[in-house]
């Protein structure tokens, strides 16, 4: 099958490679020339403009968009729509808000252009293991993309499916990521508790490896944790700053809107927000109040923590904590976006009619 791919970064580049391995024809476009050249070296046709990409795809066309959510996705989808015709399909495989996906589908429907939203999970392991894909959109359009989904999935007939109408794929992926937040937080809290029990001299790596086999809490996430602990189990070079990309917040917002309690996911999101503060204003205020009423000793800041940034990894081996560079680097725009330090507005809880320009 012929497919266009826009966005050849960490996820998009690996997806192109897997599609080519599965004998699909890919036309690849990115703002970064090096990424296009790399895709061409793997066997894709490169395109340097959207017009060139459209020209190289036979009708009816299908183009997969894999760019940052919010304004970049909005612009890409609308620019594509101006160049496409009835019967063509635009696929958004990024982490867009489901309300945006519903709006985009409604905008494109009068033109006869199908919009398919694909919540995609797999990260840097997707090239090797395949991707889980939660799909929303017109049933006929989704079915026409079966050859693409079958190649990207972990195995034929598994790991992908249509969830429902437009927006449903990104909604299910949003909840998926909220659950992921909660699972990660539970593992982290449990290991911190055991790490603090110094009199027992517990071996974190041994425990994680043991739990991988037969335990009711075994999981792929635990497999990755065990591998990470097999290196520096103290994570001595890592900051405790944990970014959030938006889906956890959206899950909490929707739980409030629906009146459905989600306390574990909510608290896991709050913990990430706390980790992003160099120091908490609330904590400083608590310290000041204790000093004021009780004359208690307090701690004073002598020097703020100094941190550096390690760029994103594109392969499982490079992503292992054991392989984090000894020294960080200058913070580029992409790293700032991933860390939620891009200077943009906070994640927009009501994106429906705004273009979601404030998303991170």
Helices and strands as residue ranges (DSSP letters): E 2-6, H 10-21, E 25-29, H 33-42, E 45-47, H 50-55, E 62-65, H 71-83, E 89-92, H 98-109, E 114-121, G 123-125, H 126-129, E 132-136, H 139-144, H 146-152, E 160-164, H 168-196, G 198-200, H 204-211, H 220-229, H 247-258, H 263-275, H 281-294, H 316-319, G 321-323, H 333-339
